[in-house]
């Protein structure tokens, strides 16, 4: 594995400037030793030293970080199709059936068909209007809970409440009713989110997937 990484390193094309990269780990140390700082703050400090268009390497993975609104526009608007596909991660392939989810599917014909289905069945003006009564019903339930809590002087977990609120709207829109065992379902969804967004060793070293 080490030999393959070192060989690959020699084949790098011209890349933007960036902080010094250590053997094997690249710039992972810039994040590991950042303490409690959030990533945007870490990248902001690096941008002050190396510019608003810099190259970082996390393990085997090369990344270009853009910290300028003008440059971001070039990536996200002018050349958006070239950067439309999300990173192919080992964990997302396992959880979302080889990235068949509409949010993670690679840009292409399959993604366009999935987007069309979601738009027609859930996001079209006709469907949004159709689900208006449903949303009003869920908002009314939430207001009743808040009113009751205010009257009794009890606290409310707003994060949990909005999670249930969004889940009810989504499941009623898709399935026509609230799902059974909602608490278990929401707990499972939290686990899925944690697994899908957590760093995995293979995300930085794809050679280790097998």
C-alpha positions in Angstrom: 0.0 0.0 0.0 2.8 2.4 0.9 4.6 1.7 -2.4 1.4 2.4 -4.4 0.8 5.7 -2.5 4.4 6.9 -3.1 4.2 5.9 -6.8 0.9 7.8 -7.2 2.4 10.8 -5.5 5.0 11.1 -8.2 2.3 11.2 -10.9 0.6 14.4 -9.6 -0.3 17.1 -12.2 0.2 20.8 -11.6 -1.8 21.6 -8.5 -2.6 24.8 -6.5 -0.3 25.8 -3.6 -1.0 24.4 -0.2 0.5 23.5 3.2 3.3 20.9 3.4 2.1 17.4 3.0 3.6 14.6 5.2 4.3 11.2 3.7 1.3 8.8 3.7 -1.1 11.0 5.7 -0.7 14.2 3.6 -2.5 17.1 5.4 -4.5 15.0 7.9 -2.3 16.4 10.7 -3.6 19.9 9.9 -7.1 18.7 11.0 -6.1 16.3 13.8 -4.1 18.9 15.7 -6.6 21.7 15.1 -8.2 21.2 18.5 -11.8 22.2 18.9 -11.8 24.6 16.0 -14.4 24.0 13.4 -13.3 23.0 9.9 -14.3 26.3 8.3 -12.1 28.1 10.8 -9.2 25.8 10.1 -9.5 26.2 6.4 -9.8 29.9 6.8 -6.5 30.1 8.7 -4.8 27.9 6.0 -6.2 30.2 3.3 -4.6 33.2 4.9 -1.2 31.5 4.5 -1.7 29.7 1.2 -4.3 31.6 -0.7 -8.0 31.2 -1.5 -7.4 28.4 -4.0 -5.3 25.7 -2.3 -4.5 22.0 -2.5 -4.7 19.7 0.4 -4.3 15.9 0.5 -6.0 13.7 3.1 -4.3 10.3 2.9 -4.6 9.3 -0.8 -7.4 11.8 -1.6 -6.5 15.1 -3.2 -8.8 18.1 -2.4 -8.9 21.6 -3.7 -10.3 24.1 -1.2 -11.9 27.3 -2.5 -12.3 30.2 0.0 -13.3 33.0 -2.4 -16.9 33.8 -3.4 -15.8 34.6 -7.0 -14.0 31.3 -7.3 -16.8 29.4 -5.7 -19.2 30.8 -8.3 -16.9 29.4 -11.0 -17.2 25.9 -9.4 -20.8 26.0 -8.4 -22.4 27.9 -11.3 -20.2 28.3 -14.3 -18.7 24.8 -14.3 -21.3 23.2 -11.9 -21.8 20.1 -14.1 -18.1 19.2 -13.9 -18.4 19.1 -10.1 -22.0 17.9 -9.7 -21.1 14.4 -8.4 -20.7 13.9 -4.7 -17.6 12.0 -3.4 -17.8 8.3 -3.7 -17.4 7.0 -0.1 -17.2 3.5 1.1 -19.8 4.1 3.9 -22.3 5.7 1.6 -22.1 2.8 -0.8 -22.9 0.4 2.0 -25.7 2.4 3.5 -27.4 3.7 0.4 -27.3 0.7 -1.9 -24.3 1.6 -3.9 -25.2 5.3 -3.9 -28.6 4.8 -5.5 -30.2 7.4 -3.3 -31.1 10.6 -5.2 -29.0 12.8 -3.0 -25.9 10.7 -3.5 -26.2 9.2 -7.0 -23.6 10.2 -9.5 -24.6 12.9 -11.9 -26.0 11.2 -15.0 -29.1 9.6 -16.6 -30.0 7.7 -13.4 -29.8 10.8 -11.3 -31.8 12.8 -13.8 -34.6 10.2 -13.8 -34.6 10.1 -10.0 -34.8 13.9 -9.8 -37.7 13.9 -12.3 -39.6 11.4 -10.1 -39.0 13.4 -6.9 -39.9 16.7 -8.6 -43.2 15.3 -10.1 -44.3 13.3 -7.1 -43.2 15.6 -4.2 -41.9 19.0 -5.3 -44.1 20.2 -8.2 -46.4 23.2 -7.5 -49.4 21.0 -7.7 -48.0 18.6 -5.2 -46.9 21.3 -2.8 -50.4 22.8 -2.9 -51.9 19.4 -2.4 -49.8 18.8 0.7 -50.7 22.2 2.2 -53.4 20.8 4.4 -51.0 18.2 5.7 -48.4 20.8 6.6 -51.0 22.9 8.3 -52.2 19.9 10.3 -48.6 19.1 11.5 -48.0 22.8 12.4 -51.2 22.9 14.4 -50.1 19.8 16.4 -46.7 21.4 17.1 -48.4 24.7 18.2 -50.7 22.8 20.5 -47.7 21.0 22.1 -45.9 24.3 22.6 -49.0 26.0 24.0 -49.6 23.2 26.5 -45.9 23.3 27.6 -46.0 27.0 28.1 -49.2 26.7 30.1 -47.7 24.0 32.4 -44.3 25.7 32.6 -42.5 22.7 31.2 -39.5 22.7 28.9 -39.5 21.5 25.3 -36.8 19.9 23.3 -37.2 21.9 20.1 -34.6 19.9 18.2 -36.5 16.7 18.8 -39.8 18.4 18.1 -38.7 19.7 14.7 -37.2 16.3 13.9 -40.6 14.7 14.5 -42.3 17.5 12.6 -40.2 17.0 9.5 -40.5 13.3 9.7 -44.3 13.4 10.0 -44.5 15.7 6.9 -42.1 13.5 4.9 -43.7 10.1 5.8 -47.3 11.4 5.4 -46.4 12.9 2.0 -44.7 9.7 0.8 -46.7 6.9 2.5 -50.0 8.7 3.3 -49.8 8.3 7.0 -47.3 8.4 10.0 -45.1 5.4 10.3 -45.5 3.0 13.2 -42.8 2.8 15.8 -41.7 6.3 15.1 -39.3 6.6 18.0 -37.4 3.5 16.8 -37.4 4.8 13.2 -36.0 8.2 14.2 -33.3 6.6 16.3 -32.3 4.4 13.4 -32.2 7.5 11.1 -29.9 9.2 13.6 -27.5 6.2 13.5 -27.6 6.3 9.7 -26.7 10.0 9.6 -23.8 9.5 12.0 -22.5 6.5 10.0 -22.9 8.3 6.7 -21.2 11.5 7.8 -18.5 10.1 10.1 -14.9 9.8 8.9 -13.9 6.4 7.9 -10.3 5.2 7.3 -11.2 3.9 3.8 -12.4 7.4 2.9 -8.8 8.6 3.1 -7.2 5.3 2.0 -9.4 3.6 -0.6 -6.8 0.8 -1.0 -7.9 -0.4 2.4 -11.5 -1.0 1.4 -10.8 -4.6 0.6 
